Amino acid sequence: MTRPVLIVTGSATGIGLAAARLLSSRYLVVTTWNRTPPAQTDLDFINGASVQCDLSREEDCAHLVQEACKLGSLRGLVHSAAVNPTPAPSVAEMSLEFWNRILTNNLTSTFLLCRAVLPELRKNGGGSIVLVSSTAGRNGFSLAGGQPGHAKTAYATSKAGIIAFTRGLAREVAGENIRVNCVAPGPIDTRMLPNREATEKRVPMGRIGTPEECAKAISFMLDEATFTTGCTFDVCGGQYMN
């Protein structure tokens, strides 16, 4: 029996790569990348396809879904792709171009990709969407921001928007056998995390998380939490306690 198809964005590195590897045992995984191509050794696990695309572009999202559907029945989406420049300017120093770049790449891409995926999930009888936010979206700042004046307000705003979008979309499609949930990682050992030693001292569990720990949470929300929708699952070592 042919395995269902799953799109995992941001899968060249970090959380997206870990999720794609883990989920490839159950799905034909379509991975994505934009500016940074995956290392050849990281492509060995791919059992579906790898697509270069700019998820802030409507036409690229449509193309990605078309490529995924060539493999079979699209049943899920994990949207992990994001930009998180470090250091980041304070609001008083922030240009409109910088603000728009963060919001477009992190939040508008979420809308565009979900809108492109939904018709296929409906046609195939339902599915599951997991969006990747951040505890920055909970707290309004990022521990990766570093020094005062670099609170990453634009990044935090984009990630808070993903949490709100999760709830809104989940309500819209709950009656169509489509679940929409969110995972909010805290400090995770990826290339986005500077100031590692200083950051881990501020985590109650006293350490940085791994991409694999996030991948396990994503897998749970995608397939096992079958009576859960509109939920945000914090994977943060106690940085945010709900």
C-alpha positions as CSV (number, residue, x, y, z in Angstrom):
1,M,0.0,0.0,0.0
2,T,1.4,3.4,-1.0
3,R,2.2,5.6,1.9
4,P,0.5,9.0,2.3
5,V,2.3,12.1,1.3
6,L,3.6,14.8,3.7
7,I,5.2,18.2,3.1
8,V,7.8,19.3,5.6
9,T,9.2,22.8,5.0
10,G,12.5,24.1,6.3
11,S,13.9,20.7,6.1
12,A,17.4,21.5,4.9
13,T,18.5,21.8,8.6
14,G,17.5,21.9,12.2
15,I,13.9,21.0,13.4
16,G,12.6,20.6,9.9
17,L,15.3,18.1,8.9
18,A,14.8,16.1,12.1
19,A,11.1,16.0,11.6
20,A,11.5,14.9,7.9
21,R,13.8,12.1,9.0
22,L,11.5,10.9,11.7
23,L,8.3,11.0,9.6
24,S,9.9,9.4,6.6
25,S,9.1,6.0,8.1
26,R,5.4,6.7,7.8
27,Y,5.1,9.1,4.9
28,L,6.4,9.9,1.5
29,V,8.1,13.1,2.6
30,V,8.4,16.2,0.3
31,T,11.1,18.4,1.7
32,T,11.8,22.0,0.9
33,W,14.6,24.4,0.9
34,N,15.2,27.9,-0.4
35,R,18.5,29.7,0.0
36,T,20.4,26.8,1.7
37,P,20.4,23.5,-0.2
38,P,20.6,20.4,2.0
39,A,23.8,18.5,2.3
40,Q,23.9,15.5,0.1
41,T,24.2,13.2,3.1
42,D,21.0,14.7,4.5
43,L,19.1,13.7,1.3
44,D,19.8,10.0,1.8
45,F,16.6,9.5,3.9
46,I,14.3,11.2,1.4
47,N,11.7,8.8,0.0
48,G,9.6,11.4,-1.7
49,A,11.0,14.6,-3.3
50,S,13.0,17.7,-2.5
51,V,11.7,21.0,-3.9
52,Q,13.3,24.4,-4.0
53,C,10.8,27.1,-3.3
54,D,10.3,30.5,-1.7
55,L,7.3,30.0,0.5
56,S,6.6,33.8,0.7
57,R,5.5,33.5,-3.0
58,E,2.0,32.4,-3.8
59,E,3.1,30.6,-7.0
60,D,5.9,28.7,-5.2
61,C,3.4,27.4,-2.6
62,A,1.1,26.2,-5.4
63,H,4.0,24.6,-7.2
64,L,5.1,22.8,-4.1
65,V,1.6,21.3,-3.6
66,Q,1.5,20.2,-7.2
67,E,4.8,18.4,-6.9
68,A,3.6,16.7,-3.7
69,C,0.4,15.5,-5.3
70,K,2.4,13.8,-8.1
71,L,3.5,11.3,-5.5
72,G,0.1,10.3,-4.2
73,S,-2.5,11.4,-1.6
74,L,-1.4,14.5,0.3
75,R,-2.5,14.0,3.9
76,G,-0.3,16.4,6.0
77,L,1.9,19.5,6.3
78,V,4.6,20.4,8.8
79,H,5.6,24.0,8.3
80,S,8.9,24.7,10.0
81,A,10.6,27.2,7.7
82,A,11.4,30.6,9.2
83,V,13.9,33.4,9.2
84,N,15.4,34.7,12.5
85,P,18.2,37.2,11.9
86,T,20.6,37.8,14.8
87,P,21.2,40.4,16.1
88,A,17.9,42.1,15.4
89,P,17.1,45.8,15.7
90,S,14.9,47.2,18.4
91,V,11.5,48.7,17.3
92,A,12.9,52.2,17.4
93,E,15.7,51.2,15.0
94,M,13.8,48.8,12.8
95,S,13.2,49.6,9.2
96,L,9.9,48.8,7.5
97,E,11.8,46.5,5.1
98,F,13.1,44.4,8.0
99,W,9.7,44.2,9.6
100,N,8.0,43.2,6.3
101,R,10.7,40.6,5.6
102,I,10.2,38.8,8.9
103,L,6.4,38.9,8.8
104,T,6.3,37.8,5.2
105,N,8.7,34.9,5.5
106,N,7.3,33.6,8.8
107,L,3.6,34.5,8.9
108,T,2.4,35.2,5.4
109,S,4.1,32.0,4.2
110,T,2.0,30.1,6.8
111,F,-1.2,31.5,5.3
112,L,-0.2,30.9,1.7
113,L,1.0,27.3,2.3
114,C,-2.0,26.3,4.3
115,R,-4.4,27.8,1.8
116,A,-2.6,25.9,-1.0
117,V,-2.8,22.6,1.0
118,L,-6.4,22.7,2.2
119,P,-8.1,21.8,-1.1
120,E,-6.0,18.6,-1.4
121,L,-6.6,17.6,2.3
122,R,-10.4,18.1,1.7
123,K,-10.3,16.1,-1.5
124,N,-8.4,13.3,0.3
125,G,-10.8,13.0,3.2
126,G,-8.9,15.1,5.8
127,G,-5.4,15.3,7.2
128,S,-3.2,17.0,9.8
129,I,-1.3,20.3,9.8
130,V,1.4,21.1,12.3
131,L,2.8,24.7,12.3
132,V,6.1,25.5,14.1
133,S,5.9,28.7,16.2
134,S,8.2,29.6,19.1
135,T,8.1,30.5,22.8
136,A,9.0,33.9,21.5
137,G,5.4,34.0,20.3
138,R,4.3,33.3,23.9
139,N,6.7,35.7,25.7
140,G,7.0,38.5,23.2
141,F,10.8,38.1,23.1
142,S,13.4,35.6,22.2
143,L,16.2,34.3,24.5
144,A,18.3,34.2,21.3
145,G,18.0,38.0,21.1
146,G,21.2,38.4,23.1
147,Q,21.8,41.9,24.5
148,P,19.2,44.5,25.5
149,G,17.9,46.3,22.5
150,H,17.8,43.1,20.5
151,A,14.5,41.5,21.7
152,K,13.5,40.3,18.3
153,T,10.1,41.9,18.4
154,A,9.4,41.3,14.7
155,Y,10.2,37.6,15.0
156,A,8.2,37.3,18.2
157,T,5.2,38.9,16.5
158,S,5.4,36.6,13.5
159,K,5.5,33.6,15.8
160,A,2.6,34.9,18.0
161,G,0.6,35.3,14.7
162,I,1.2,31.6,13.9
163,I,-0.3,30.6,17.3
164,A,-3.4,32.8,16.6
165,F,-3.6,31.5,13.0
166,T,-3.5,27.9,14.3
167,R,-6.5,28.5,16.5
168,G,-8.5,30.3,13.7
169,L,-7.8,27.8,11.0
170,A,-8.5,24.9,13.4
171,R,-12.0,26.2,14.1
172,E,-12.6,26.7,10.4
173,V,-11.8,23.1,9.4
174,A,-12.5,21.1,12.5
175,G,-15.7,19.6,11.0
176,E,-13.8,18.4,7.9
177,N,-11.5,15.8,9.5
178,I,-8.6,18.3,9.3
179,R,-6.7,19.0,12.5
180,V,-4.4,22.1,12.9
181,N,-2.0,22.2,15.7
182,C,1.2,24.1,16.6
183,V,4.5,23.3,18.3
184,A,6.3,26.1,20.1
185,P,10.0,25.3,20.6
186,G,12.2,27.2,23.1
187,P,16.0,27.3,22.8
188,I,16.9,24.4,20.4
189,D,20.4,23.4,19.2
190,T,20.2,24.8,15.7
191,R,22.1,27.3,13.7
192,M,19.5,30.0,14.7
193,L,20.7,29.8,18.4
194,P,23.6,32.2,19.3
195,N,24.8,32.8,22.9
196,R,24.3,29.1,23.8
197,E,25.9,29.2,27.3
198,A,24.1,32.3,28.4
199,T,20.8,31.0,27.0
200,E,20.8,27.6,28.6
201,K,21.4,29.3,32.0
202,R,17.9,30.9,31.6
203,V,16.1,27.6,30.8
204,P,14.6,26.0,34.0
205,M,15.7,22.5,32.9
206,G,19.3,23.9,32.5
207,R,20.0,22.8,29.0
208,I,19.2,23.4,25.3
209,G,16.8,21.2,23.5
210,T,17.5,19.1,20.4
211,P,15.9,19.1,17.0
212,E,15.0,15.5,17.6
213,E,13.0,16.3,20.7
214,C,11.0,18.8,18.7
215,A,10.5,16.3,15.9
216,K,9.0,13.8,18.4
217,A,6.5,16.5,19.5
218,I,5.7,17.3,15.9
219,S,5.1,13.6,15.2
220,F,2.8,13.3,18.2
221,M,0.7,16.3,17.2
222,L,0.6,15.2,13.5
223,D,-0.5,11.6,14.0
224,E,-1.3,10.6,17.6
225,A,-3.2,13.5,19.1
226,T,-6.3,12.5,17.2
227,F,-8.8,14.4,19.4
228,T,-6.7,17.6,19.6
229,T,-6.9,20.6,17.3
230,G,-6.1,24.3,17.8
231,C,-3.5,23.4,20.4
232,T,0.0,24.8,20.9
233,F,2.5,22.3,22.4
234,D,5.4,24.0,24.1
235,V,8.8,22.2,23.8
236,C,11.0,24.5,25.8
237,G,12.4,23.0,29.0
238,G,10.1,25.1,31.1
239,Q,10.9,28.4,29.5
240,Y,7.2,29.0,29.2
241,M,4.8,27.2,31.5
242,N,1.2,27.2,30.5
